[in-house]
Amino acid sequence: MILSTHVTYARKAVFSSRRPRPDGFLGAAAELIRHPAEKIHFGWPGFGPTPATPDVQGIDDLVNKVIAELDVPCALIAQSMGGIIAIRVALARPDLVTHLVLAETSGGISRGPDGAPR
């Protein structure tokens, strides 16, 4: 699998999705990656099965929560809304992000009924 060859120097692989389930898309991807990096599944408070917390009021708070987890070089693997957060994390802390893998992410671009960006 291509992902396994790209996560060479990461000591952690951080998977971010608003619904971090082992049986979900990123859970399946995590199982396929053969690499010794510690795998962390990060959910967004208030979305899916992750309970809301008072310290999360917007995307900036989510970005800061992820940055707080990055204590060693990490690969960020993100789906959906996690994509824009992962991009912002990578821009804020490029020294700790070794790889950025985005899947099914709009990057926060709103789309109209015809699918075109607004």
Secondary structure as GFF3:
##gff-version 3
##sequence-region A 1 118
A	DSSP	alpha_helix	2	6	.	.	.	ID=ss1
A	DSSP	beta_strand	12	16	.	.	.	ID=ss2
A	DSSP	alpha_helix	25	32	.	.	.	ID=ss3
A	DSSP	beta_strand	38	42	.	.	.	ID=ss4
A	DSSP	alpha_helix	59	69	.	.	.	ID=ss5
A	DSSP	beta_strand	74	79	.	.	.	ID=ss6
A	DSSP	alpha_helix	82	92	.	.	.	ID=ss7
A	DSSP	beta_strand	97	103	.	.	.	ID=ss8
###
